[in-house]
Amino acid sequence: RYVDLARVARLTDSHDGAEGGRALVAAIRTLAAEIGQPTSIAALGIDAEAFAAALDTLCDNAVSDMSIISSQRPVDMDELRRLFEYAYAGKPIDF
């Protein structure tokens, strides 16, 4: 689906889903930067200590969310923790 969005937005001519997804993410990150939107949790002004203190609660809440429960891809607590840590730092997801 993402490759279709990327093609409609003329971000790629590829039919490869991974390439289309990367093009779409890059365009969204560029747009966010251009309009001054934060691209990480840290950029929202949340300090590392507060984030670390809330991380277990974030993961507990996320693992019981319906979108996670009904996801076609199983997600465990370690992966959720890593996802939040990447989001805090603004790192692209590579897993």
C-alpha positions in Angstrom: 0.0 0.0 0.0 2.8 2.4 0.8 4.4 2.0 -2.6 1.0 3.0 -4.1 1.0 6.2 -2.0 4.6 6.9 -3.0 3.8 6.4 -6.7 0.7 8.6 -6.6 2.8 11.3 -4.8 5.4 10.8 -7.6 8.1 9.9 -5.0 9.1 6.8 -6.9 8.4 4.8 -10.1 9.2 1.6 -8.3 6.7 -1.2 -7.6 8.9 -2.4 -4.8 7.0 -2.1 -1.4 10.2 -1.5 0.6 11.5 1.2 -1.7 8.1 2.9 -1.8 7.9 2.8 1.9 11.3 4.4 2.3 10.5 7.1 -0.2 7.3 7.9 1.6 9.0 8.0 5.0 11.7 10.3 3.7 9.2 12.7 2.2 7.2 12.8 5.4 10.3 13.5 7.5 11.3 16.2 5.0 7.9 17.8 5.2 7.9 17.7 9.0 11.3 19.4 9.1 10.2 22.1 6.6 7.2 23.0 8.7 9.0 22.8 12.1 7.4 19.6 13.4 9.4 17.4 15.8 10.5 14.0 14.5 11.3 12.5 17.8 9.9 12.2 21.3 13.0 14.0 22.6 12.3 16.9 20.3 9.0 17.4 22.1 11.0 18.4 25.1 10.6 15.2 27.1 13.9 14.6 28.9 15.6 11.2 28.9 15.0 10.5 32.6 11.2 11.2 32.3 11.1 9.0 29.2 13.0 6.2 30.9 10.7 6.4 34.0 7.6 6.1 31.8 8.9 3.5 29.4 7.5 0.4 31.2 4.1 2.0 31.4 4.2 3.0 27.7 5.0 -0.6 26.8 2.4 -2.1 29.1 -0.3 0.2 27.6 0.9 -0.5 24.0 0.9 -4.3 24.4 -2.7 -4.3 25.5 -3.9 -1.9 22.7 -6.3 -3.5 20.2 -4.1 -2.5 17.2 -1.2 -4.5 18.7 -3.4 -7.4 19.7 -5.0 -7.7 16.3 -1.8 -7.0 14.3 -0.8 -9.6 11.7 2.8 -9.3 12.9 3.3 -10.5 16.5 5.0 -7.9 18.7 6.6 -8.7 22.1 7.6 -6.3 24.9 11.3 -6.2 23.9 10.3 -5.0 20.4 7.9 -2.4 21.8 10.6 -1.1 24.1 13.0 -0.8 21.2 10.3 0.9 19.1 9.7 3.5 21.8 13.5 4.0 22.2 13.9 4.6 18.5 10.9 7.0 18.5 12.5 8.9 21.4 15.8 9.3 19.5 14.1 9.8 16.1 16.0 6.8 14.7 14.6 5.2 11.5 13.2 1.7 12.3 15.5 -1.0 11.1 13.9 -4.1 12.5 
